[in-house]
Amino acid sequence: MQTYILMTKLSPETSRKVKDRAKLGQVWMKQVRETCPDVKFVAHYALLGSFDFLSIYQAPNEEVAAKVSMISLANGAFQAQSWTAIEYKRFIELTEEI
């Protein structure tokens, strides 16, 4: 499975609902699990910066990763980006092939 990083920025309306964050997060996670049962989450972080949340997860392919981003957008995210991640050890191995 490929590793992805999901960077999420909430919409201003959703950001104002701080007390509803836990419930909104549970709804989002339930929808991801139902729609993308092969996705395995590794970690979630709340951020103070350009994005509100960072989620590290594994998915079988980029189409499933795109679904995770779309579910985020459908649930109050203003922006959602899924980035491909390569483990550092594997990255070093790739550099040796050049």
N, C-alpha and C positions, 0 to 999 in steps of 0.2 A: 504494500500500500504506500502511496505517496503522502508526504507530510505537507500540510498547508498551514499558512498563517492567515487568519481572518482579522482584518482591521476594521472596526466599526465606529462610525460617528453617528450619534443619535440626532434625530431631528430636534429643533428647538422645543416643539410641543412635547415630545417624549422626554426630553431632558428636564422639563419642569415637573414631571411626575416622579420625583425622587422616591417618594414613599411607595410608589407602585413598582419600583424596579424589580424587586424579588419576584413578584407575580408575573410581570412582563417577561422576565428571563425564563421562568418556568414554562410559560406558554411557548416561547421561542424554542426552548430545548425539546419540548414535547413534539412540536411540529417537525423539527429536524430529525428526531428519532423515528417518527412515523414515516416521513417522506424519504429519508436516507438512512435506512437501518444499518448499512455497512460503515457509517461514519463512526470513528472512535476518537473522542476528545481526550487530549493529553493534559491541557491546562487552560485556565481562563484567568485573565488579569483585567482589573479596572485601571485605567490610565489617567494621568493628569497631563494633557497635552493636546496635540492635533486630533487624536482619536480618543474615544471613550473606553473602548474595550479591545483587547487582543486575545484571540482564542487560537490555540494550537491544536490541530486535529489531523487525523489520517483519513483519507478517502481513496477509493479504488481508482479514480480518474478525475480529470478536470471538469467533466460534466456534472458529477456529483458535487464537486467543490463549488461549481457555479450555482447549483441548487441551494447550497448552504447560504451563499451570499444573497440570493434572491429571497430566501425565507427571512433573512435579516432585514432586507429592504421592505418586505411586506409587513414587518412587525415593528415599524417605527424608526428604522435606521435611515438617516439622511444619506449616508455613504457607507458602502461595504466593499472592501477589496480583499480578494483571496490571492495570496502570494504562494508560489511554490517554494519549498524549503529543502535544502540538501544538507544532510548531516556533514559536519566539518571534516570528519575523517574521510568520508567519501569524496568531498570536494578536493581534499589534498591528493587523494588517489587519482582523481581526474586530471589534476595539474601535472602529474607525473606522466600522463599519456600524451602530453603536448610536446 
